[in-house]
Amino acid sequence: MDKIKVFLNEAAQFFREVKVELQKVTFPTRQEAFGSTIVVLVLTVIMGAYLGLSDWVLAKLVKIILQVG
C-alpha cells in the first residue's frame, strides 16, 4: 500500500511540474509558423532536386565506367 501512495505522490508531483513547464512555453504565431513551413518546403525541393541530379549524374558515370571495362 505504501508503494501505491509513493507512486501516486510522485505522479502528482510530475504533473504539477509539467503544468509549470507548459506555462513557460511560447508557441509561434500564425505568421511565424507559416514562414517556417515555407522555408522547410523550399529547402525540401532544393535538396530533392540536388539529390536527384546527383543520383542521375552518378548513375550515368557508373554506366559509362561499366561499359568501358
N, C-alpha and C positions, 0 to 999 in steps of 0.2 A: 504494500500500500504506500510505503514511503517513496518507492521508486516512481509511482504514478504521480504523486504530489510534486516531486522534484521535476519530473518531465513536464508537467503542466505549468509549473512556475517558470521553467526555462523557456518553454514555448511562448508563454505570455510575455516574458522579457524580450524575446526575439521579435515578436510582433510590435511591441512598443518601440523598439529600436528601428524597425522597418518603417514605421509611421514617421518617426523623427527624420530619418534619411529621405523619405519621399517628400517631405516638406521642403527639403533643400534643393530638389530637382527643379531645373528650369527647362521647360520644353521649348523647342524652336517655334517661332511664329510661322504663320502660313507662308509668308514670302520666303523666309529662310529655308523652310522645308522644300518649297518649290525650286528655289535656286540650287539647293544641294542635289535635288533629283535631276535637274537639267545637267549639272556638272557630271554626275555619275553616268547618265545616258550618253553624253558626248564622249567621255573618256572610254566608255564601253565600245562605242562604234569605232573610235580611233584605234583602240587596242585590237579589236576584231579585224579591222582592215589590215593593220600591221602584221598580225599573226597569220592571217590568210595569205597575204602577199609573201611573207617569209616562207610559209609552207609550200606555196606554189613554186617559188624560186628554188628552194632546196630540192623539191621533188624533181624539177627539171634537171638540176645538176646531177643528182643521183642517176637519173635515167641516162644522161649523156655519158657519165662515167662507166656505167654498166654496159652500155652499147660498145664503147671503145675497147673494153677488156675482153 
